[in-house]
Amino acid sequence: MEIEKLREFILNSDARITENIKWNGPNYCINNEDRITMRVQPPKQIQLIFHRGAKVQELPKNRIIEDDSGLLIWKTNDRAVATFRNAGEIEQGKVNLTDIVKKWIQETTK
């Protein structure tokens, strides 16, 4: 159920988003460029990894987007992770998550 909710939020955020399986989980692309990957293991949590694809790119000086919600944990300025432990956390983060996905897609497809 949690995976389906997250899929729905991501796919409904932008009509250009396509879905495939990559790195053992659902992966979301714009113009065949990887942007968000769902990590479904270990089963006690689901993580959404926001990134700019598999190719190494120059690291931006600042974070790609602003996240006032605190939902994202930043690994680098172009890679962040949102972690959800249950359906309640997903529902609670719905508005912020949709906003984050829209901003991420906008900023990484320029």
N, C-alpha and C positions, 0 to 999 in steps of 0.2 A: 504494500500500500504506500509506504513512504517513497519508494522509488518512482511509482506512478505519479504521485503528487509532484515531485521534483521535475520529472519529465514534462508534465503538463505546464508547470510554471515557466520552464525554460523555453519549450516549443511555442508557447503563446506569447512570449515576450517580443518576438520579432519573426515575421513571416518568412524571412530569408534563412532562418536556422534550419539546418538539416541534422539528422541523427544517424550515427553508425555505432559500431562496436569497435573499440580500440583500447589497448592497454587493459584488457579484461573487464571493461565496463562501458556503459553508455557514454558516447562522445558526441559533442555538438560542434558544428562547423558553420562558417559563413564562407561562401565561395570556395568550398573544399579546403579551407584553412581551419585547423583545430583551434578552438577557443575555450571550451569548457569540457571537462571530463569528470564523470561521476565515479568515485571510488566506493565500491560496495562491500569491501572486505577490510577489516574484520566485521562480522555481522552486527556488532553492538552499535555501529554508527555508520552514517553515510556522509561522505565528503564530496563537495564540489570543488574541483581545482580549476581556478581561472588562470589561463595562461595564453601565450601567443604562438603555440605550436611547438613541434619537436625541434625545429631548426634553431641553433644558437643565434641570437640576435644581440646587438649592442643593448646593454641595460640602460633604461631611461634614468635620468637624474632624479625624477620624482615618481611616486606611485602613479600608476596608469589612471586610476580614478580615486575620488574621495569617497570614503565610506564612513559617514557619521553614525551609522547604526551599530558599529562594532561587530558586525557579523563576520567580517573577513579578518583572518590572521594572515599577515603578509610574510611571505618567505623571501621574496626579493621585490623590487619595485615593479616587476612585470609578472609576478606569480603570487596568488593569494588562495587561501583555502577557507571554505565555510563548512562547518561541521554540524550535523544534526543527529541527535540520539534517538528521537522518536517523532511520531506524527504531530504531536503538540508543538514541538520546537519548529517544525516545518511550517505549520499553520501560523504560528506566532511571527515567523520571519517572512511570511508571504509577500507583503508589500515591499519590504526592504529588499528581498531577494529579486523580485521582478525589476525593481529600480536598478539594482546592481547589474543584473544581466543586460539590461538595455544600455546602461552606461558602458559596460565592458565591451559589448559588441560595437558600439559607436566609436569608442576610442581605439579599438584594435583593428578597425577596418578602414582607417583613413587612407 
